[in-house]
Amino acid sequence: MARDPSLPHPPDRGWAAWSYLAGCFWIEGFTWGLPFSWGVFQKYYSNHPPISSADGLAAVGTCATGILYIVSVPVFAVLQKWPARRKACAILGVSFLAIALVGASFATHVADLILTQGILYGLGGAMLYTPFVIQLGEWFVERKGLAFGLLWAGTGISGAIVPPLMEWGLSKYGFQTMLRAWALATVIIVLPLIFVMKGRLPIPAKGSSFSSNLDCLANSTFWILQCGNVIQGLGYFMPSIYLPVFAHSVNLPTVAGTLAVSLLNFASAAGAILSGLATDHFHLSTVLLNLSSISTIGVFFFWGFATSQARLLIFSLVYGLSAGGWSSTWTWCSAEVHKEAPRTEMGVLIGLFGAGRGLGSIISGPVSESLFGYPPWDAELRGAYGTGYGIIIVFTGVSAALGGLGYLMRFKHQDATEPVQGHRTPEMTLPAE
């Protein structure tokens, strides 16, 4: 592929590209690590004052992750229209994160947590990480799948480290101290990165229009992929939210639930990298089908019969490696749609697929609460199906299976049997003036 000699750094290689990716990894970890560890907070809040109730708590975690995904779409669009506002957007995002965490430390009701640790945190997180996702697409072109897989692995690594850290900190210092400490750490570590991390390409004076970024909404490939993506998102967050309380309900050791969430997130980091590599070498529909199939088996056979700590950890490993890699497919999902709707920016398309998962996340909160309103299944059913979580397990498994609907795009493209090697994604750049 020909390189533009006028640009200071080539894409896909060199210290500049990989150091930028490392900075994105840190930002991703600080942004997403806390929401992906919500199960630990939910367990703590439900058993300690001033909350001391589980009612409505699931909505806090799903609200944070859902808004993080959904708000990224308008943020992407605004930054594509006014690209010079990227740094200001990220600074404002860090400010919102800090305010949200400090505000949550004063919460006395679930509604307070929804407003701060849910809505405001999600808004701030989207404003922080979106500018860097746009610019990462400038640094990696031929190895875009791997780069975004490594980026989203930051969520998994952080999600593996934060739960035991918070479990320890919450029990020793309480939620007020831990939330304020995390806010301070976020500002001290992330804020300097905003000023030193720069895009590879010059920021254009003129961006793209809002209307052109909506062309994809008339594209059938987009809706095939998005339907599977939204359905997968409906159940994706159930394990990370409920594993700690599930482990307690089946009389597993206290540490089992936290360890399961950490392993799930760590496996998700590995899954993100592996899925990113897979999408660079195999057709997208094949990757989607395999991720859907493996995660479905993991839910029904490992979580469904997880009455021991070993089985629960096996589920976390299998589910993390498969379902955890789903977000790494969005780069190639966007590339497939971009081929048919070229006026829609790649960054906006990735944001739309993220919003699809976010929509599923927000819906999954009240859905899971309502599912618990049904009487528990017959206790004589084998494994975890005989507990109060049987219906949650089935719901998660069905959503994982239907997430594979994206495979249907294979029947639309006649060349789908061909591997995608050599067919590279377009650069996530803004149109020239």
N, C-alpha and C positions, 0 to 999 in steps of 0.2 A: 504494500500500500504506500503510495507516495506521501512524503512528509512535506509540510509547508516550511521552507527554510526561514521564513520571516518570523516564525514563532520562536520564543526563547527556549521552550522545552518540548521535546517530543512526547506524545502520549504513550501510555502503557509501560513505561520503563523509566529507570533513573531515580535518583534520590528524591527529586522534587515530587514526582508522582506518588511514590510510596510513602513519603512523609506526610503528604496531604491526606492520603488514605488513613494513615495512623491517627491523624488529628480527628478525622471523621469518626473513626472507631471510638475514640474517647467521648466525643460529643454524643454519639449514638448511645453509648453505655450509660452516661449520666442522664440522658433524656428518658430512656425506656426502662432502665433497670428497676426503678421504683414501681411503676405501674405493673411490670411483669412479676413483681414480688408481692402483689396485693394480698394474696392468700395469707401471708404471715400477718399483715396488718389487720385483716378481717378477723383472724383468730384472736388477736390481741384485743381489738376494740370490743368484740362481742363478750369478752370475759373480764374487762376492766372498766372502772369508772373513768370518765363521766358518761361514756356511751352505754356499756354493759348490756348491749342487745344486738342480735344479729339481723334484726329486721331492716331491710333496705341497704345493708352494707355492700352486698354484691354489686349494686348499681354504681358505687363510688369507683371501683376498679374498672368496670366496663365502660363507665363514662369517661374516665381519663384516657384509656386506650382508644376508645371510639372517637373522641374529639381530636386526639393526636393524629389519627388517620384522616378523618374527614376534613378538618380545618386545613390540612396540607394542600387540598385542592385549590381553594381560593387564594391561599398564600402563594402557591406555585404560579397561578394565573397573574396575580398582582406583580410578582417579581419578574415574570416574563414581560409584562407590560412596562414596568419601571425597574429595570435591572440594577440601576445605580443605588437602589434602596436595600440591597441585600444585607450589608453590614448593619445598618440601622435596625432592620427587622430582627436580626439575630440578637443584637444587644437588648432590644425590647423583650425578646423571648426569654432571655436569661433573667431579666428583671421580673417578669411574670412568674417564672418558676420559683424564684426566691420568695416573692410575695405570697404565692400559693402555699408553699411549705410552712412559712412562718405563720400564715393565717390559719392553716390546719392545726398548728400546735396549740391554738386557743379554742379549738372546736369543743362544743359541749353536746351537740346533737348530730345525727346522721346528715341532716340537711346542710349543716355547716361543712361537713366533709365533702359532700357532693359539690358544693359551690367552690371550695378551695382545692382540696386534693384531687377532685374530679375535674370540674369544668375549667377552672383557671389554670390548673397544671397542664391540662391537655392543650389549651390555647397557647400557653407559653412554649411548651415543647415543640409544637408544630412550627411556630415562628422561629425557633432556634435552629432546628436541624434542616428545614427545607432549603435554605440558601446553599448549604453545603452539599446537599444531594444534587442540586442543579449543577454545581461546579465540579462535582466528582465525575459527572458524565463528560466533562471536557478533558479530564486527565486520563480517562480510560476509554478506549474505543474498541479495539480488537479483543480486549480481555475484560469487557464490561460485566459479563456475568460473574466472573471471579471477583472483580472489584466490589460489586454490590453484595455478593455473598459474604465477603469479608466485612463489609460495612455492617450488614445486618447481624453478623456474628457478634458484634459489640453488644447487642441486646441480650443475646444468649449468655455471653460471658458475664456481663453485669448481673443478669438474672440468676446466675449460679452463685455469685459472690454475695450479692446484697441480701438474699433471704436469711442465711445463717448469721450474717452481720447484724441485721435488724432483729432477728430472734434474740440474739445476745443483748443487743443494746436496749431493746424494748423491755426486756425482763430486768435489766440492771438500772437503766436510767429513766425509762418511761418514754411515751411517744412525744412529749413536748420537746425534750432535749434532743432526741434523735432526729426529729424533723428539722429543728433549727440548725443542728450540726450538718445535716445533708444540704440544707440551703446554703450554708457558708462554704462548704466544700465545692458545691456547684459553681458558685461565683468565683472562688479563688482559682479553680482549675480551668473552667470553661471560658470565662471572660477573656483571658489573655490569648487563647487560641483564636478567637474571633478576629483579633487584630493582626495575627501573624499568618493565618491561612488565606491564600489568595488563589483565585481561579487561574487556569492556564491561558485562557483567551482574554483579550481586552474586553472590558464591559462596553457593549454597544450603547450608543446614545439613544437609539430608538428600539423599542421592543416590539413584540408581536401583539396583534389585536386579540381581544377577548373572543370575538365571534369566530375567528379561525380556529381557536382551540376547542370549539364545540363540534367540529365536523365529525369527530369520532362517534358522536351520539347517534348518527344515522348509519353506522357501520355494524353489520351483523356479527362480524368476528369479535368486535368489542363486547357485544352483549352476550355472546356465547361464553367467552372467557369470564366476564364479570359476574354472570349468574352463578357459575361454579365457585367463584371467588367469594361472593357474599354468603352463599350457603356454607362454605367451609368455615367462614368467620363466625357463623352462628354458634358453632360448638368448639371452636379452637381454644377459647380462653377458659372453658369450663374446668379442665384439669388443674391449671395453675391457680384458679380461684378456690377450688374445693378440695384439692388433695390434702392440705393440712387438717381440715375438719373431718374429711372422710377417714383419714388414718386414725384420728381420735375416736371416731364412731365405731370402728371395727377393732378397737382395743390394741392398736399397734403402739410401739414405744412413742413417747412424746416427740422425739427427734425425727421419727420416720416421715412425717408429712413435710417438714422443712427440707429434709434431705431429698425427698422425692421431687419437690419443686426445684431445688438447686440442680439436681441431675437432669431434670427435664429441660431447664434453660441451658445448661452446659451442652447437652445433646443437640439442642436447637442451634447453638452456635456452629457445631460441627455440621449439622444438617444444612444450614444456610450456605456454608462453603461448598459442600459436596453438591448441593442442588445448583449452585451457581456454576460450578464446573460442568455439571451434566447438561445444563441448558446451552453451554458454549459448544457442546459436541454432539448432542442428540436432539431430535425434533422435540419441540415444546410439548406437543400432545402426549408423547411417550413419557416424558418426565412427569407431567401432571397426573397421568393415569397411575404411574408407579407410586408417587407420593400419596395419592388418595387410597390406593389399595393397601399399602403397608400400614398407614395410620389407622385405617378401618379395622384391620386385623388386630393391631395393637390395642385398640379400645375394647373390642368385643371379647378378645381371648385373654388379654393380660390384665386390663383394668377390671373387666367383668368378673374375673376370678381372683382378684388381688386380695386375698384374705391373709397374706403373710407379707412381711416387709420385703422379702426377696422378689416376690411377684410384682409388688407395687413399683419397685425400682426398675425391674425389667420393662414394665409398661412405660415409665418415664423415659427410659433410654430409647425404646422403639418409637414412641410417639414424638419425642423431640427430634430424632434423626429424620423422621418423615414429615410430619405436619410442620415442624419447626423450620423446614426448608422452603415452605410455600412462598414466602415473600421474595425469595431469590428468583422466582419465575417471573416476577412482574416486569423485569427489564426486557425479557424476550416477549412477554405478552404485549408490552408496549410497542416493541419493534414490529410484531406481526400486524398490529393495528395501524402503526405509522406507515407501513407500506401501502395500505389502502386508504388512509386518511392523512396524507403527508403534511397538511397544514396544521395539524394538531401537534404541539411540541411534545417531545419525549418526556420531559419533566412533568408536564400536565397529565400525561397518560399514566405515568407511575403514580402520581398523586391520586388519580381516579381509582386505580386498582387498590391503593392503600385505603381510600375512602370506602370502597366496597367492603373491605374487611372491617373498617371502623363501624360501618352501618350494622354489620353482623354483630360486632362487639356490643354496641349500645342496645340492640334488641335482645341480646342474650341475657343481659342483666335481669330485666323484668320477666323474661321467659323462664329463667331458672328459678326465680322466686315463685312464680306461679306453679311450676312443676312440683315444687316442694309442698304445694297446697294439696296435692293428691295423696290419698292414703298410701303408705308404704306397701310394696309388693309382698306377696306371700313369703314369709320368713323361711319356708321350706325350699325355696329356690336356691340353687347352688351358687356359691361364691358371693360376690358383692351384689348380685342381682336381687338377693333376698334382703338387702338393707334398704334404708330410705334413699339411697343414691342410685338404685337400679334404673329409674327412669332417666336420670341425668346421664348415666353411662350410655344408654340406648340412644338418647338424643344426640350425644356427642358422636357416637359411631355412625349414625345415619347421616349427620351433616358432613362427616369426613368422607363417606362413600359418595354422596351427591356432589361433593366438591370436584369430583372427577368429570363433571359435565363438560369441562373445557376440552376433553378429549374429542368431543363432537366436531371441533374445528378441523380435525383430520379429514373428515368427509367433505369439507368445503374446498380444501386445497388438494389438487390432484397430485402434487409433488410431495405429499406429506411423508411418503415412505423414505425419502432421501434425508440423510442426516444434514444438519444445518452447518456443518463445518464449511468455512469459507464464506458463508453468508453473514456479514457483520451488521451489527446494529448501526443506525445512523448516529452521528455525534449529537449529544444533547446540547446543542448550541442554539443561540438566538439568531434569527435572520439578520443578514447584513443590512445596513441602512440603504 
